[in-house]
């Protein structure tokens, strides 16, 4: 385990977030594989299909992408161009890295605001006011009755109907459930960028992006050639 990842393990919150991300990624991949496999078997073996299978797979994939973005910050796997950083000495490199961290934090905060403002009406909640950063809350049109196209409503979720749909029954899964991943995923991304920024500030790593996939691949090929 690398140094930055090992340091995160000492934080109780970090361990909890790690567990959520790693478990969610594994479950999402497993569910996507299972639904797709079952659909293929039904289509070619029984001339049938799960009519909601494609929509569910798309939702799971969208969730997987957002979890993957925050998880990549955790393991410092995001790719980036560091030619400028490598061209300067350590002190300017640290300043540039901190500047990049501030830009990323602002961008993540804007994403979180936008994600909340988009999701909130679907959950019957209020969106925030303010063009760039939240300045309060404004009454939003209640869209909690909006449903997905094909995904059926599980019976074990019927308890939410009096809360979100004024007692009316959902025929399909309400949209605020799959859409919840938008603000949750953006909050995870913001949390991970805060962690990475702190590591840069405290000198535990040089930049937010430390993955060099191309260089690693070249080194792997060179090592294989040496072995031959």
Secondary structure as UniProt FT lines:
FT   HELIX           3..8
FT   TURN            9..10
FT   HELIX           12..46
FT   TURN            51..52
FT   HELIX           53..74
FT   TURN            75..76
FT   HELIX           83..87
FT   HELIX           90..120
FT   HELIX           121..123
FT   STRAND          127..129
FT   STRAND          136..138
FT   TURN            144..145
FT   STRAND          147..152
FT   HELIX           155..160
FT   HELIX           161..164
FT   TURN            166..167
FT   STRAND          172..174
FT   HELIX           175..201
FT   TURN            202..203
FT   HELIX           213..227
//
